Each structure stands twice: as C-alpha cells, then as structure tokens.
Amino acid sequence: MPNLQDISSHHECTVQTLAEDFARRFGGRPTIYQAPGRVNLIGEHTDYNDGFVMPAAIAMYTRVAVAPRLDGKLVVRSENFSEEAEFWLDQLPARGSGHWSDYVAGVAKVLAESGLRCTGANLLICGDVPLGAGLSSSASLEVAIGYALMDLAGQKPDRTRLAQLCQRAENEFVGARCGIMDQFVASHGKRDHALLLDCRSLEYRLLPLREDVRLVICNTMVRHAVAGGEYNQRRAECEAGVKGLSKQFPVVRALRDATLEQLAQLNSELPDKIFRRCRHVITENTRVTAAAAALTRNDIAAFGDLMRESHRSMRDDFEISCAELDLMVQLAEQAKGVYGARMTGGGFGGCTINLVHAGCVDAFQESVSEGYERAIGRKPEIYICSPADGVGLA
C-alpha cells in the first residue's frame, strides 16, 4: 500500500500557486478542484460494523489542477513528491504497485468500469492535509481526482456514487480495507456542519455546529507499530461477536443490530475480550445517535460528555488507545473552554479531537502543547479547524 505521508506534508498549495505551477509545467489554464480531509467527532470502529459515524470535513485540502489532452493519456504530477507518472486510459494496470499514483490510476479504472468515458488529462496535485495525522489525505485525493475526471468527461458527479467508487478504488486497486466514511464526508461535507452517516443505508444528515466552537486536532506525533495488525484483529473480534450473537438472535447480522440486553444474555458464553469489543461498538452506536440529538438541540455540553464516554470505551473495552493519546485527552480536559476530548481514528497513536470554545483556543493550544512536550519530550502539532464543504471547484 502506498504511503501517503509525504503527499500530506505541509506544502504551499494555494489555488493561485497551483495554477501558476500548472501553466509552467503543462501550459494553458487549468480547472482546479479540491476535496477536504476529515476528522471523526464520534463513532469509532462502528463503520465496518454497519453502524453510525459522525465525521466533519475540515478546511485542509488536496487540490487537483486539470486540463484535457487528446491522446488518451493521464499525465499526473505530485507537487508534494516532485514526481510524475503516466497512464494510458486503455491500458490501466489491474492493481496498484505501492506508488502514490495508484490512487489516481485506481480511481480512473473504477470510473471506466462504471461506464464513464474518461478523457485524457494533465493533472497537477498538491495537498496540505497534515503529515501522517490520520486526517484522510488518501480519500481527499481520490475524491478530488474522481470529481475532476467526471466533470472533465461532462458527467455531473453524483456525490454518493463518487464516494462508493473511490472506496472501491482504495479497497480493490490500492488494497486498503477502509470503510466508506472518509470518501463520503469528503464528498458530502458542509461548512459549519458535522455529518451523521448510517454506514449500512448511506442515509445521512447534516448537523449544525455552533459558530463559537472550534474543532482542535492534537497530533501526538506517534504511531505505534501494532496499529495495522491490531485494526484487523479488532475487525476479526467483532466478527466473532456477531457469530456468537447471531446463533441466539438471528436478527443480528452485524453488531449494529445487537442490543446490550442481548449481549448480557451471552455474557457467560463469549470470551471476556470479545464481550468487551462488542460492548464498545454497541454503546458507541448509541453515543453517536445521542450526540446527533445533542447537536440538534444545540447542547454542546452533552455532546462533550458523550465524547468522554467514547474515549473511555475505546481505552478500556476496545483497547485501542495508548499512553500518549490518554495524556493528550487528560491535558485537554484540564484546559479552560473544552467541551469534550477523545482520541479519533484507528488508534495506537495519531490524533485527538477536541471541541473548544473559540475564545479559549489560543490558551488551549499553549497549555496542551507545553504539557505534552514536558511529559513526552516531543512537540505535538495542533490544528485549529472549522467544518468545511465537500469536494468541488476550488
């Protein structure tokens, strides 16, 4: 699987700079598209259990400058990698090779297989989604490319279909078993809103976030080596739980269908570890729907309480936190103006997400950064965000 860390590094990526760079490299004036990164506010490891998630798109983007060419070739250059790749549309490879350009070729391939007549194009890519922070630079790239190629071919992109095709490209071509959340919110995100997504039906609702609240993402700057293997292990443990539950309760096709009462009835039959994994997913789904209700009634304090419960559940029942994440949450909870804090993403490092009053953001950033560096000896990166719009023209 290609490593997108470098494509996510901080890079001068303004619309104007990209247009100028494109003109120098390819000549002519491009059309520029952008798709955002994302952060998940609540609902962790629920997506592959057919459950509910609540991400928000953030105003950090992958931008793609595009102009058509007549020879049926895709020529793609990454400003972040300072590398170029070429593909003939009628000779796209069967699967990825572990190169960053897999994301481009994979999307072009699934679009063609879905019946889109892609045209040749010159593409210049630039991303400013932060380095290795788990803020979904890969989905941001896929969705920007997919939208650009569809628009170039004269087809108005259907956003849900676009998200599904980009997920398929990542699953089948790149070889990463991601759920649909990242591509979906990169497609459907809305400024100043979180997005409640039912991962089974793909029905979604946009929920307004208060104007005086900021999303503050704290990057622990660590990624423990166990992350990939443990993620697959958690998926297997959830599947084992479903297997046990469905014998007694045939209605349970995924953990999304199970209740705590049903789980309690199997307490003596399920291994303790499997029981706790199931309990996290079942309670996390309940927390996501409760969080949506809290936002609907503009109760940010209740939302923050649910974030705290979510972190405890991930730490104790799902066991995907780590000392650095727990410390980051603890430091956030001690800061003024914090409504809620929790780890976000797959676990074992990466980031926390914090809901902070806009007037307290500077003090929060200073106290958390100093406290973390003093304890760990490593300076965290802190990103202050507001929810952003999904893919479109830059």
KADA-V689538 format. One record per residue. N is the residue number from 0. RES is the residue in one small letter. PSI is psi in whole degrees, -180 to 180 (999 if undefined). BURIAL is 1 if it has 16 or more other C-alpha atoms within 10 Angstrom, else 0. Layout:
BEGIN
n=N res=RES psi=PSI burial=BURIAL
n=N res=RES psi=PSI burial=BURIAL
END
This chain:
BEGIN
n=0 res=m psi=132 burial=0
n=1 res=p psi=148 burial=1
n=2 res=n psi=116 burial=0
n=3 res=l psi=9 burial=1
n=4 res=q psi=-44 burial=1
n=5 res=d psi=-32 burial=0
n=6 res=i psi=-15 burial=1
n=7 res=s psi=4 burial=1
n=8 res=s psi=158 burial=1
n=9 res=h psi=127 burial=0
n=10 res=h psi=140 burial=0
n=11 res=e psi=110 burial=0
n=12 res=c psi=36 burial=1
n=13 res=t psi=160 burial=0
n=14 res=v psi=-44 burial=1
n=15 res=q psi=-46 burial=0
n=16 res=t psi=-42 burial=0
n=17 res=l psi=-41 burial=1
n=18 res=a psi=-41 burial=1
n=19 res=e psi=-43 burial=0
n=20 res=d psi=-39 burial=0
n=21 res=f psi=-46 burial=1
n=22 res=a psi=-41 burial=0
n=23 res=r psi=-40 burial=0
n=24 res=r psi=-45 burial=0
n=25 res=f psi=-18 burial=0
n=26 res=g psi=154 burial=0
n=27 res=g psi=176 burial=0
n=28 res=r psi=124 burial=0
n=29 res=p psi=166 burial=1
n=30 res=t psi=138 burial=1
n=31 res=i psi=129 burial=1
n=32 res=y psi=157 burial=1
n=33 res=q psi=146 burial=1
n=34 res=a psi=142 burial=1
n=35 res=p psi=161 burial=1
n=36 res=g psi=-174 burial=1
n=37 res=r psi=160 burial=1
n=38 res=v psi=145 burial=1
n=39 res=n psi=120 burial=1
n=40 res=l psi=-40 burial=1
n=41 res=i psi=149 burial=1
n=42 res=g psi=71 burial=1
n=43 res=e psi=132 burial=1
n=44 res=h psi=22 burial=1
n=45 res=t psi=-21 burial=1
n=46 res=d psi=-46 burial=1
n=47 res=y psi=1 burial=1
n=48 res=n psi=24 burial=1
n=49 res=d psi=26 burial=1
n=50 res=g psi=-151 burial=1
n=51 res=f psi=144 burial=1
n=52 res=v psi=158 burial=1
n=53 res=m psi=81 burial=1
n=54 res=p psi=171 burial=1
n=55 res=a psi=139 burial=1
n=56 res=a psi=147 burial=1
n=57 res=i psi=154 burial=1
n=58 res=a psi=56 burial=1
n=59 res=m psi=131 burial=1
n=60 res=y psi=155 burial=1
n=61 res=t psi=126 burial=1
n=62 res=r psi=143 burial=1
n=63 res=v psi=118 burial=1
n=64 res=a psi=130 burial=1
n=65 res=v psi=140 burial=1
n=66 res=a psi=145 burial=1
n=67 res=p psi=155 burial=1
n=68 res=r psi=159 burial=0
n=69 res=l psi=-2 burial=0
n=70 res=d psi=10 burial=0
n=71 res=g psi=21 burial=1
n=72 res=k psi=143 burial=1
n=73 res=l psi=119 burial=1
n=74 res=v psi=116 burial=1
n=75 res=v psi=131 burial=1
n=76 res=r psi=136 burial=1
n=77 res=s psi=123 burial=1
n=78 res=e psi=-31 burial=1
n=79 res=n psi=-38 burial=1
n=80 res=f psi=-16 burial=0
n=81 res=s psi=46 burial=0
n=82 res=e psi=157 burial=0
n=83 res=e psi=150 burial=0
n=84 res=a psi=154 burial=1
n=85 res=e psi=144 burial=0
n=86 res=f psi=137 burial=1
n=87 res=w psi=130 burial=0
n=88 res=l psi=-29 burial=1
n=89 res=d psi=6 burial=0
n=90 res=q psi=41 burial=0
n=91 res=l psi=143 burial=1
n=92 res=p psi=160 burial=0
n=93 res=a psi=-33 burial=0
n=94 res=r psi=172 burial=0
n=95 res=g psi=163 burial=1
n=96 res=s psi=5 burial=0
n=97 res=g psi=13 burial=0
n=98 res=h psi=152 burial=0
n=99 res=w psi=-29 burial=1
n=100 res=s psi=-10 burial=1
n=101 res=d psi=-36 burial=1
n=102 res=y psi=-34 burial=1
n=103 res=v psi=-50 burial=1
n=104 res=a psi=-40 burial=1
n=105 res=g psi=-43 burial=1
n=106 res=v psi=-44 burial=1
n=107 res=a psi=-39 burial=1
n=108 res=k psi=-48 burial=1
n=109 res=v psi=-32 burial=1
n=110 res=l psi=-45 burial=1
n=111 res=a psi=-42 burial=0
n=112 res=e psi=-25 burial=0
n=113 res=s psi=0 burial=0
n=114 res=g psi=2 burial=0
n=115 res=l psi=132 burial=1
n=116 res=r psi=89 burial=1
n=117 res=c psi=148 burial=1
n=118 res=t psi=158 burial=1
n=119 res=g psi=155 burial=1
n=120 res=a psi=152 burial=1
n=121 res=n psi=132 burial=1
n=122 res=l psi=132 burial=1
n=123 res=l psi=121 burial=1
n=124 res=i psi=140 burial=1
n=125 res=c psi=131 burial=1
n=126 res=g psi=143 burial=1
n=127 res=d psi=22 burial=1
n=128 res=v psi=129 burial=1
n=129 res=p psi=152 burial=1
n=130 res=l psi=120 burial=1
n=131 res=g psi=31 burial=1
n=132 res=a psi=2 burial=1
n=133 res=g psi=30 burial=1
n=134 res=l psi=17 burial=1
n=135 res=s psi=51 burial=1
n=136 res=s psi=-30 burial=1
n=137 res=s psi=-48 burial=1
n=138 res=a psi=-37 burial=1
n=139 res=s psi=-44 burial=1
n=140 res=l psi=-48 burial=1
n=141 res=e psi=-46 burial=1
n=142 res=v psi=-39 burial=1
n=143 res=a psi=-44 burial=1
n=144 res=i psi=-47 burial=1
n=145 res=g psi=-46 burial=1
n=146 res=y psi=-44 burial=1
n=147 res=a psi=-46 burial=1
n=148 res=l psi=-37 burial=1
n=149 res=m psi=-45 burial=1
n=150 res=d psi=-41 burial=0
n=151 res=l psi=-34 burial=1
n=152 res=a psi=2 burial=0
n=153 res=g psi=18 burial=0
n=154 res=q psi=124 burial=0
n=155 res=k psi=118 burial=0
n=156 res=p psi=128 burial=1
n=157 res=d psi=119 burial=0
n=158 res=r psi=-38 burial=1
n=159 res=t psi=-43 burial=1
n=160 res=r psi=-42 burial=0
n=161 res=l psi=-46 burial=1
n=162 res=a psi=-42 burial=1
n=163 res=q psi=-42 burial=1
n=164 res=l psi=-39 burial=1
n=165 res=c psi=-38 burial=1
n=166 res=q psi=-41 burial=1
n=167 res=r psi=-41 burial=1
n=168 res=a psi=-42 burial=1
n=169 res=e psi=-40 burial=1
n=170 res=n psi=-51 burial=0
n=171 res=e psi=-35 burial=1
n=172 res=f psi=-50 burial=1
n=173 res=v psi=-37 burial=1
n=174 res=g psi=26 burial=1
n=175 res=a psi=130 burial=0
n=176 res=r psi=60 burial=0
n=177 res=c psi=154 burial=0
n=178 res=g psi=-169 burial=1
n=179 res=i psi=-6 burial=1
n=180 res=m psi=-49 burial=1
n=181 res=d psi=-49 burial=1
n=182 res=q psi=-33 burial=1
n=183 res=f psi=-46 burial=1
n=184 res=v psi=-28 burial=1
n=185 res=a psi=-28 burial=1
n=186 res=s psi=-43 burial=1
n=187 res=h psi=-1 burial=1
n=188 res=g psi=154 burial=1
n=189 res=k psi=138 burial=1
n=190 res=r psi=136 burial=1
n=191 res=d psi=18 burial=1
n=192 res=h psi=146 burial=1
n=193 res=a psi=165 burial=1
n=194 res=l psi=120 burial=1
n=195 res=l psi=120 burial=1
n=196 res=l psi=130 burial=1
n=197 res=d psi=109 burial=1
n=198 res=c psi=-12 burial=1
n=199 res=r psi=-53 burial=0
n=200 res=s psi=-16 burial=0
n=201 res=l psi=17 burial=1
n=202 res=e psi=145 burial=0
n=203 res=y psi=160 burial=1
n=204 res=r psi=140 burial=0
n=205 res=l psi=132 burial=1
n=206 res=l psi=123 burial=1
n=207 res=p psi=140 burial=1
n=208 res=l psi=141 burial=1
n=209 res=r psi=144 burial=0
n=210 res=e psi=-27 burial=0
n=211 res=d psi=14 burial=0
n=212 res=v psi=136 burial=1
n=213 res=r psi=147 burial=1
n=214 res=l psi=116 burial=1
n=215 res=v psi=119 burial=1
n=216 res=i psi=124 burial=1
n=217 res=c psi=117 burial=1
n=218 res=n psi=116 burial=1
n=219 res=t psi=-16 burial=1
n=220 res=m psi=18 burial=1
n=221 res=v psi=150 burial=1
n=222 res=r psi=108 burial=1
n=223 res=h psi=142 burial=0
n=224 res=a psi=-22 burial=0
n=225 res=v psi=-11 burial=0
n=226 res=a psi=-52 burial=0
n=227 res=g psi=-49 burial=0
n=228 res=g psi=-40 burial=0
n=229 res=e psi=-35 burial=1
n=230 res=y psi=-49 burial=1
n=231 res=n psi=-36 burial=0
n=232 res=q psi=-43 burial=0
n=233 res=r psi=-39 burial=1
n=234 res=r psi=-44 burial=0
n=235 res=a psi=-39 burial=0
n=236 res=e psi=-39 burial=1
n=237 res=c psi=-41 burial=1
n=238 res=e psi=-39 burial=1
n=239 res=a psi=-39 burial=1
n=240 res=g psi=-43 burial=1
n=241 res=v psi=-41 burial=1
n=242 res=k psi=-46 burial=1
n=243 res=g psi=-45 burial=1
n=244 res=l psi=-40 burial=1
n=245 res=s psi=-23 burial=1
n=246 res=k psi=-42 burial=0
n=247 res=q psi=-35 burial=0
n=248 res=f psi=90 burial=0
n=249 res=p psi=-20 burial=0
n=250 res=v psi=-18 burial=0
n=251 res=v psi=101 burial=1
n=252 res=r psi=-24 burial=1
n=253 res=a psi=164 burial=1
n=254 res=l psi=-23 burial=1
n=255 res=r psi=-29 burial=1
n=256 res=d psi=-12 burial=1
n=257 res=a psi=152 burial=1
n=258 res=t psi=163 burial=1
n=259 res=l psi=-33 burial=0
n=260 res=e psi=-45 burial=0
n=261 res=q psi=-43 burial=0
n=262 res=l psi=-42 burial=1
n=263 res=a psi=-34 burial=0
n=264 res=q psi=-24 burial=0
n=265 res=l psi=11 burial=0
n=266 res=n psi=-42 burial=0
n=267 res=s psi=-19 burial=0
n=268 res=e psi=-31 burial=0
n=269 res=l psi=139 burial=1
n=270 res=p psi=148 burial=0
n=271 res=d psi=-42 burial=0
n=272 res=k psi=-46 burial=0
n=273 res=i psi=-41 burial=1
n=274 res=f psi=-47 burial=1
n=275 res=r psi=-37 burial=1
n=276 res=r psi=-46 burial=1
n=277 res=c psi=-42 burial=1
n=278 res=r psi=-39 burial=1
n=279 res=h psi=-51 burial=1
n=280 res=v psi=-43 burial=1
n=281 res=i psi=-46 burial=1
n=282 res=t psi=-32 burial=1
n=283 res=e psi=-40 burial=1
n=284 res=n psi=-42 burial=1
n=285 res=t psi=-40 burial=1
n=286 res=r psi=-39 burial=1
n=287 res=v psi=-45 burial=1
n=288 res=t psi=-35 burial=1
n=289 res=a psi=-37 burial=0
n=290 res=a psi=-38 burial=1
n=291 res=a psi=-42 burial=1
n=292 res=a psi=-39 burial=0
n=293 res=a psi=-44 burial=1
n=294 res=l psi=-39 burial=1
n=295 res=t psi=-36 burial=0
n=296 res=r psi=12 burial=0
n=297 res=n psi=36 burial=0
n=298 res=d psi=84 burial=0
n=299 res=i psi=-26 burial=1
n=300 res=a psi=-42 burial=0
n=301 res=a psi=-38 burial=1
n=302 res=f psi=-44 burial=1
n=303 res=g psi=-39 burial=1
n=304 res=d psi=-40 burial=0
n=305 res=l psi=-35 burial=1
n=306 res=m psi=-43 burial=1
n=307 res=r psi=-46 burial=1
n=308 res=e psi=-40 burial=1
n=309 res=s psi=-45 burial=1
n=310 res=h psi=-43 burial=1
n=311 res=r psi=-41 burial=1
n=312 res=s psi=-40 burial=1
n=313 res=m psi=-34 burial=1
n=314 res=r psi=-46 burial=1
n=315 res=d psi=-44 burial=0
n=316 res=d psi=-43 burial=1
n=317 res=f psi=-17 burial=1
n=318 res=e psi=56 burial=1
n=319 res=i psi=5 burial=1
n=320 res=s psi=-175 burial=1
n=321 res=c psi=172 burial=1
n=322 res=a psi=-40 burial=0
n=323 res=e psi=-42 burial=1
n=324 res=l psi=-44 burial=1
n=325 res=d psi=-41 burial=1
n=326 res=l psi=-44 burial=1
n=327 res=m psi=-40 burial=1
n=328 res=v psi=-43 burial=1
n=329 res=q psi=-44 burial=0
n=330 res=l psi=-40 burial=1
n=331 res=a psi=-42 burial=1
n=332 res=e psi=-25 burial=1
n=333 res=q psi=-12 burial=0
n=334 res=a psi=153 burial=1
n=335 res=k psi=144 burial=0
n=336 res=g psi=12 burial=1
n=337 res=v psi=123 burial=1
n=338 res=y psi=-37 burial=1
n=339 res=g psi=155 burial=1
n=340 res=a psi=144 burial=1
n=341 res=r psi=161 burial=1
n=342 res=m psi=155 burial=1
n=343 res=t psi=144 burial=1
n=344 res=g psi=-166 burial=1
n=345 res=g psi=-27 burial=1
n=346 res=g psi=-180 burial=1
n=347 res=f psi=36 burial=1
n=348 res=g psi=-168 burial=1
n=349 res=g psi=-134 burial=1
n=350 res=c psi=160 burial=1
n=351 res=t psi=155 burial=1
n=352 res=i psi=134 burial=1
n=353 res=n psi=135 burial=1
n=354 res=l psi=117 burial=1
n=355 res=v psi=140 burial=1
n=356 res=h psi=136 burial=1
n=357 res=a psi=-36 burial=1
n=358 res=g psi=-12 burial=0
n=359 res=c psi=3 burial=0
n=360 res=v psi=-44 burial=1
n=361 res=d psi=-45 burial=0
n=362 res=a psi=-38 burial=0
n=363 res=f psi=-49 burial=1
n=364 res=q psi=-44 burial=1
n=365 res=e psi=-48 burial=0
n=366 res=s psi=-41 burial=0
n=367 res=v psi=-43 burial=1
n=368 res=s psi=-47 burial=1
n=369 res=e psi=-44 burial=1
n=370 res=g psi=-40 burial=1
n=371 res=y psi=-45 burial=1
n=372 res=e psi=-38 burial=0
n=373 res=r psi=-40 burial=0
n=374 res=a psi=-37 burial=0
n=375 res=i psi=-25 burial=0
n=376 res=g psi=19 burial=0
n=377 res=r psi=133 burial=0
n=378 res=k psi=125 burial=0
n=379 res=p psi=159 burial=1
n=380 res=e psi=136 burial=1
n=381 res=i psi=127 burial=1
n=382 res=y psi=127 burial=0
n=383 res=i psi=122 burial=1
n=384 res=c psi=161 burial=1
n=385 res=s psi=153 burial=1
n=386 res=p psi=141 burial=1
n=387 res=a psi=168 burial=1
n=388 res=d psi=155 burial=1
n=389 res=g psi=-168 burial=1
n=390 res=v psi=148 burial=1
n=391 res=g psi=-169 burial=1
n=392 res=l psi=140 burial=0
n=393 res=a psi=999 burial=0
END
